[in-house]
């Protein structure tokens, strides 16, 4: 059984390969996505390291001169996706979107580098590009200078329709949204995709970025949606730690000092995103100052980021235990006890293999082997039961969203074959 799944996972990556970059899934997402590509590289690394590095290298080919790394790279114009390059109009070559995505690339570069004793030249070439991207975050997305990261579009968080964004996005003026036609609903059941209201807000925020000529300083100051994203903040903290490791080999001592002080700043400030009501780390609206008070799968990324006091960790584990009794498969993207939980609706309930990989790694590193094993084991069971879906219902295990999904295939291969890497799922049930 596992061998057949290994073969199927490799086949999915090869089928979704468009020549140097991989689409997340055929049809629904026909371009190169930022954090998808980084995770996909981990899958390729289990059978073709050259191709794995290419995935990250082609992503960085689209980096802007100020270090910004876009969330989509549009190498072909595919009318089956909305919103395509003619809507974003960033004027770049290759054409790209104007927002970014969670910065997992430095972590994945480090893990790939450390899992083999070669590839130095490729890592050395990537290192300054990764550093430039992280500096971009600190320059444009850290308005409080606390190392807490601002998201300026729900799509940037990667957790597009998380209930965490409902209230901040509800305040966005949608009266000037230009007529548009969604393409995703022709391919996927509406029950599993963001609502029409969500899309109106996505497009209103996109138009506002475009009206600001994609000037990131202006967007971070006046954009209609500005939220300190707990997911992005924890992922960047982890990525800064991993980048520091690369800097020790490929960078200067000044760069090491710079990264160390960034890490310290976030460690010292992260309590700003602790929510006493839900006893978890939560996102906070930067415009109103209000916490979402929602426990999501991103709340548990604090373990992956290596932060949290003993008492915060205890409260998070209480939440973890409570949630684990409410679902069959961990880790749901939203709290099953919350009224906005929906087991099949994208980021409002379904389980995502990439989040599971990061959270389980963090739990294992914190010595919480039992919790980590539950997540690793459930990830395996979901894939064995249902195949390589975009996400899964945490109650029934049914697949949700796109099928033959690249990053799920990549996580399977990584899980099955990546012995010795820090994110290894060795010991999974
Ligand atoms: C989509 O089109 O649903 C994507 O998640 C946007 O990045």
Boltz pocket constraint, residues with backbone or C-beta under 6 A from the ligand:
constraints:
  - pocket:
      binder: B
      contacts: [[A, 28], [A, 71], [A, 82], [A, 155], [A, 160]]
      max_distance: 6.0
